[in-house]
Amino acid sequence: MLSSSSTTVKNLTLKRRLCFLLKLVCFVSSVLIFCEFLIYYVVIFQCRWPDLKGGAHMNEKETSASVLKAIILADTHLLGEIKGHWLDKLRREWQMERSFQTALWLLQPDIVFILGDVFDEGKWSSPQAWADDVRRFQKMFKRPVSTELVVIVGNHDIGFHYEMTTYKINRFEKVFNFTSGKLITRKGINFVLVNSVALEGDGCAVCRTSEAKLVALSHKLNCSQQKPNHSNKGCSHVEKLPASEPILLQHYPLYRKSDVECTGEDSAPPEEKNIPFKEKYDVLSQEASQKLLWWFQPRLILSGHTHSACEVLHMGKVPEISVPSFSWRNRNNPSFIMGSITPTDFSLQKCFLPFESRVFTIYCAAGALLVILVLAHVQLLTPPFYFAQRLISKHKAV
C-alpha cells in the first residue's frame, strides 16, 4: 500500500516537472520566435508608401501603373573572413535578411537600390573569400523576379581610390552588372549610377574612363530634355532618352562641411556632428560635386557612406538624402527609404527596422522572468501569493 502510494506521488511529481519543463520550452520558443521573426513583421507592417503631391488628381489604375515603388538602402557591410567573428556575422546577417525579406513580402517594391559598401572587406578579400561573401549576399537578398535589384559600388567593395584596381572593379561589375555612368530607365524615370570612388579628379585611368562615361551620358540627357541653356549642336544623332530629370545614385555624398545641420533621430550623434568632413574620404570633393550638379542638374541625389541620415539642399534646389546604414552593426536604429517616383515627381518616406536595444531588452526581461519562474518552482523563491498568505496567517494568529 505504501509502495503504491509512493509510486503515485513520484508519478505526479514527474508529471509536474515535465509539465513545467514544457511550459518553459514554450515560453522560450515564443520569445525566440517573436524576437527573431515576428518583430520584423510587426515593425515593418507600420510602414506605408508615401503619397505623391499629385496623387489626389490621379485615379487608382493610373497611379499603380505610372508610379515606381522603390526601396533604397545602404551600407550593409557583410563581414568578411578577416575581421568578421562568426557570432557577429550570424547576428547581423540574420537581422538584415529578415528585414529585407519581410519588407519585400509586405511592401512588394518594383525595384531595390543598395547604395554601396555591400561588403566590409571587398577592398582586400581573396577570390575565395569574395566568392563566399557573394554567396551569402545572394542568399540574404534573394528576391522574386518581379523585383529588380540594383547595386552601387562603394569604397569597401573595391577600396578607397588608392586601393582601387581594375581587377576589383571588374569582379564587382561581373556580379552586380554595375558600370559607372550607367543609365537605367524604369517607367520613364532616369537613374544615373555613379562610381563616386572614381571621382578623385587626379586623372587616373579608372577616373578618366568613369568621367568620360558620365560626360557622354550627361550630353544624352541634356539633348533629350532640350534645356534652354544647352546647345542643340551635336544632338541630331544622339539617342533620345525620356525627358525626365535624372536621379543620381552614388555611395559618397556630395561635398558638405559636416553633419552639423542634419536632424532626426537617426542623424549622426551630437558629438560627431561638428567634426569636419574630409574631402575625397568622407564626402566628394567640391570640384567633383560641382561637376555632377552641372553635368546632370538632377532633381534628387541619393547617397550613403556616413551610416547616418541627413538631408541637404544643393544650389538651393537639389535635395540630397544620405541613407543610414541597414545593419545593426553600424547603428541601433537602422532604416531604409521608401520612394514613390514618377517622371516628374517623387515622395520619400523612411521605414525604421526593429531597434537592436529593444530586442535586447525583451531578451533580458524574458531571461529575468525565466529565472524567477525556475526559482519559484524549486521553492528557492517564495511566490508573492504564498508570501502574502503567510503574512495574513501570522497576523490572525497574533
C-alpha positions in Angstrom: 0.0 0.0 0.0 2.8 2.3 0.9 4.7 1.3 -2.2 1.7 2.1 -4.4 1.2 5.4 -2.7 4.9 6.3 -3.1 4.8 5.4 -6.8 1.7 7.6 -7.3 3.5 10.5 -5.7 6.6 10.0 -7.8 4.5 9.9 -11.0 2.6 13.0 -10.0 6.0 14.8 -9.3 7.4 13.6 -12.6 4.3 14.8 -14.5 4.5 18.2 -12.8 8.2 18.6 -13.7 7.5 17.6 -17.3 4.6 20.0 -17.4 6.7 22.8 -16.0 9.5 21.9 -18.4 7.1 22.0 -21.3 5.9 25.4 -20.2 9.4 26.7 -20.1 10.2 25.4 -23.6 7.0 27.1 -24.9 7.9 30.3 -23.2 11.5 30.4 -24.5 10.3 29.3 -28.0 7.7 32.1 -28.1 10.3 34.7 -27.1 12.7 33.5 -29.8 10.1 33.4 -32.5 8.9 36.9 -31.7 12.4 38.5 -31.4 13.9 36.7 -34.4 10.9 36.6 -36.8 7.6 38.2 -35.8 9.0 41.5 -34.6 10.1 42.3 -38.2 6.5 42.0 -39.4 5.1 44.0 -36.5 7.5 46.9 -37.1 7.6 47.0 -41.0 3.9 46.5 -41.3 3.5 50.0 -39.9 5.4 51.5 -42.9 3.4 52.9 -45.8 4.3 54.0 -49.3 4.3 57.8 -49.5 1.7 59.6 -51.5 2.6 61.9 -54.3 1.6 65.5 -54.3 -0.5 65.0 -57.5 -1.9 61.7 -56.3 -5.3 63.2 -55.5 -5.8 64.0 -59.2 -4.9 60.5 -60.4 -7.3 57.5 -60.4 -6.2 54.3 -58.8 -5.3 52.5 -62.1 -3.2 55.4 -63.4 -1.4 55.6 -60.0 -0.4 52.0 -59.8 0.7 51.9 -63.4 2.8 55.0 -63.5 4.3 55.2 -60.0 7.6 53.3 -59.4 7.8 51.9 -55.9 11.5 51.9 -54.9 13.3 50.8 -51.7 16.6 52.4 -51.1 19.1 51.1 -48.5 22.8 51.5 -47.9 25.9 50.1 -46.2 25.1 46.5 -45.4 28.8 45.8 -44.7 28.6 42.0 -44.8 31.5 40.9 -42.6 34.5 39.1 -44.2 36.8 36.3 -43.1 39.4 38.7 -41.6 37.5 40.9 -39.2 34.2 39.1 -39.0 33.6 37.0 -35.9 31.1 34.1 -36.7 28.7 35.2 -34.0 28.7 38.8 -35.2 28.1 37.6 -38.7 25.3 35.4 -37.7 23.5 38.1 -35.7 23.9 41.0 -38.2 23.2 39.0 -41.3 20.1 37.4 -39.8 18.8 40.8 -38.9 19.4 42.2 -42.5 18.0 39.1 -44.1 14.8 39.1 -42.1 14.4 42.8 -42.5 14.8 42.6 -46.3 12.7 39.6 -46.9 9.9 40.9 -44.6 10.0 44.3 -46.4 9.7 42.5 -49.8 6.8 40.4 -48.7 4.8 43.3 -47.0 5.7 46.2 -49.4 6.3 44.5 -52.7 8.5 47.1 -54.3 9.2 47.3 -58.1 12.9 48.0 -57.5 15.5 48.0 -54.7 18.7 50.1 -54.7 21.7 49.4 -52.5 24.0 52.4 -52.3 27.3 50.8 -51.9 29.5 49.1 -49.2 27.7 45.9 -49.7 30.7 44.1 -48.3 33.0 45.1 -45.5 36.2 43.5 -46.8 35.8 43.7 -50.6 38.7 46.0 -50.8 41.2 43.3 -49.7 39.3 39.9 -49.9 40.8 37.0 -51.7 39.0 35.4 -54.7 37.7 32.6 -52.4 36.6 35.0 -49.6 34.9 37.2 -52.3 33.0 34.2 -53.7 31.9 33.3 -50.1 30.7 36.8 -49.4 28.8 37.0 -52.7 27.1 33.6 -52.0 25.9 34.9 -48.6 24.7 38.2 -50.1 22.7 36.4 -52.8 21.1 34.2 -50.1 20.2 37.2 -47.8 19.0 39.5 -50.6 17.2 37.0 -52.8 14.1 38.4 -54.4 11.2 37.5 -56.7 11.5 38.1 -60.5 9.1 40.9 -60.2 11.5 43.0 -58.0 14.7 44.3 -59.6 17.9 44.8 -57.6 20.4 47.5 -58.5 23.7 47.7 -56.5 26.0 50.7 -56.5 29.7 50.3 -55.7 31.2 51.7 -52.5 34.8 52.1 -51.2 34.6 49.0 -49.0 33.6 47.0 -52.2 36.6 48.0 -54.2 38.8 50.0 -51.9 39.4 53.7 -51.5 40.9 55.5 -54.5 44.5 54.4 -53.7 43.4 50.8 -53.2 41.0 50.6 -56.2 42.2 48.4 -59.1 40.7 47.3 -62.4 40.5 43.7 -61.1 38.4 44.7 -58.1 36.1 46.8 -60.2 35.7 44.1 -62.8 34.8 41.4 -60.3 32.2 43.7 -58.7 30.7 44.6 -62.1 30.6 40.9 -63.1 28.5 40.1 -60.1 26.2 43.1 -60.0 26.2 44.3 -63.6 27.3 47.7 -62.4 29.1 50.3 -64.6 29.8 53.8 -63.6 27.9 56.3 -65.8 25.3 53.7 -66.5 21.7 54.8 -67.0 18.7 52.7 -66.2 15.3 53.9 -67.1 12.2 52.5 -65.4 8.6 53.8 -66.1 10.1 56.8 -67.9 12.3 57.7 -64.8 16.1 58.1 -65.4 18.5 56.9 -62.8 22.2 57.6 -63.1 24.6 55.1 -61.4 27.8 56.8 -60.3 31.1 55.2 -59.1 31.9 58.0 -56.7 35.1 56.3 -55.6 36.5 57.1 -59.1 35.7 60.8 -58.9 39.1 61.6 -57.4 40.0 64.1 -60.1 43.6 63.1 -60.4 43.5 61.7 -64.0 43.9 58.1 -63.0 42.9 55.6 -65.7 39.8 54.4 -63.9 38.9 58.1 -63.1 39.3 59.2 -66.7 37.1 56.3 -68.0 34.4 57.0 -65.4 34.3 60.7 -66.1 34.2 60.2 -69.8 31.1 58.0 -69.5 29.4 60.5 -67.2 30.1 63.3 -69.6 28.7 61.3 -72.6 25.6 60.4 -70.6 25.1 64.0 -69.5 25.2 65.0 -73.1 22.5 62.5 -74.0 20.3 63.5 -71.1 20.6 67.2 -71.9 19.8 66.7 -75.5 16.7 64.6 -74.6 15.5 67.3 -72.2 16.1 70.1 -74.7 17.1 72.5 -71.9 17.3 76.2 -73.0 20.8 76.6 -71.6 22.1 73.5 -73.5 23.1 73.9 -77.1 21.3 71.7 -79.6 24.5 71.4 -81.6 25.6 67.8 -81.8 22.2 66.4 -80.7 20.9 65.4 -84.0 22.4 61.9 -83.9 22.1 61.4 -80.2 19.9 58.6 -78.8 16.8 60.2 -77.3 16.0 59.3 -73.7 12.9 60.0 -71.7 12.8 63.8 -70.9 12.8 63.2 -67.2 15.3 65.0 -65.0 17.7 62.3 -63.6 18.1 60.9 -60.1 21.7 60.3 -59.1 22.6 57.2 -57.1 26.0 57.0 -55.5 27.9 55.9 -52.4 29.8 59.1 -51.4 27.6 62.2 -50.5 28.3 65.4 -52.4 30.5 67.9 -50.5 29.3 69.3 -47.3 31.3 70.7 -44.4 29.9 68.3 -41.7 26.7 66.9 -40.4 26.1 69.8 -38.1 22.8 70.8 -39.9 21.5 67.2 -40.1 18.5 66.5 -37.9 16.4 63.5 -36.9 16.6 60.6 -34.6 18.9 58.7 -37.0 21.2 61.5 -37.8 24.8 61.5 -36.5 25.4 61.6 -32.7 25.8 65.1 -31.3 29.5 64.6 -30.6 30.1 63.7 -34.2 28.1 66.4 -36.0 30.7 69.1 -35.6 33.6 67.0 -36.9 34.6 68.5 -40.3 34.3 66.1 -43.3 37.5 65.2 -45.2 37.1 65.7 -49.0 37.6 62.5 -51.1 37.2 60.4 -47.9 34.0 61.3 -46.1 32.4 63.2 -49.0 33.2 64.0 -52.6 35.5 66.9 -53.3 33.9 70.3 -54.0 35.1 70.1 -57.6 33.6 66.6 -58.2 30.3 67.7 -56.5 30.0 70.8 -58.7 30.7 68.7 -61.9 27.9 66.2 -61.1 25.5 69.0 -60.4 26.5 70.9 -63.5 26.5 67.8 -65.8 23.2 66.3 -64.8 21.2 69.0 -63.0 19.4 66.2 -61.0 16.1 66.5 -59.3 17.3 64.2 -56.5 20.5 62.7 -55.2 20.6 59.5 -53.0 23.8 58.6 -51.2 25.2 56.5 -48.3 28.6 56.1 -46.7 28.1 58.1 -43.5 25.9 55.5 -41.9 23.7 58.3 -40.6 20.7 60.2 -42.0 21.0 63.7 -43.5 19.1 65.9 -45.9 21.0 68.7 -47.7 19.8 71.2 -50.3 22.4 71.9 -53.0 22.3 75.1 -55.0 19.1 76.0 -53.1 17.0 73.5 -55.1 18.6 70.0 -55.4 17.9 67.7 -52.4 20.3 65.1 -51.4 19.3 62.3 -49.0 22.0 60.4 -47.2 20.6 57.0 -46.4 21.6 55.5 -43.0 23.1 52.0 -42.6 20.8 49.0 -42.9 22.8 47.0 -40.4 22.7 46.7 -36.6 26.5 46.6 -36.7 26.6 50.3 -37.6 23.6 51.7 -35.7 21.0 50.8 -33.2 18.1 52.1 -35.3 18.7 51.1 -39.0 16.2 52.0 -41.7 15.6 52.2 -45.4 13.9 54.7 -47.7 10.6 54.1 -49.5 10.1 56.2 -52.6 7.1 56.7 -54.8 8.5 58.1 -58.0 7.2 59.3 -61.4 9.0 61.0 -64.3 8.1 64.4 -62.9 7.6 63.9 -59.1 8.8 61.9 -56.1 7.9 61.4 -52.5 10.1 59.7 -49.9 9.3 58.1 -46.6 11.6 56.4 -44.0 10.9 53.0 -42.6 12.7 52.0 -39.4 13.6 48.5 -38.6 13.4 47.0 -35.1 15.8 48.7 -32.7 18.5 46.4 -31.5 18.3 47.8 -28.0 14.6 46.9 -27.8 15.2 43.4 -28.9 17.9 43.1 -26.3 15.6 44.5 -23.6 12.9 41.9 -24.5 15.5 39.1 -24.1 16.7 40.5 -20.8 13.2 40.8 -19.4 12.3 37.3 -20.6 15.5 35.9 -19.1 14.8 37.6 -15.7 11.2 36.2 -15.7 12.6 32.7 -16.6 15.0 32.8 -13.7 12.2 33.8 -11.3 9.9 31.1 -12.5 12.6 28.4 -12.1 13.5 29.6 -8.6 9.9 29.7 -7.6 9.3 26.2 -9.0 12.2 24.6 -7.0 10.9 26.6 -3.9 14.1 28.7 -3.6 12.0 31.8 -4.2 8.6 32.2 -2.4 5.9 33.2 -4.9 4.3 36.6 -3.9 0.9 34.9 -3.4 2.1 32.5 -0.7 4.3 35.2 0.9 1.2 37.4 1.3 -0.8 34.4 2.6 1.8 33.7 5.3 1.7 37.3 6.5 -2.1 37.2 6.8 -1.9 33.9 8.7 0.6 35.3 11.2 -1.4 38.5 11.7 -4.5 36.4 12.5 -2.5 34.2 15.0 -1.4 37.3 16.9 
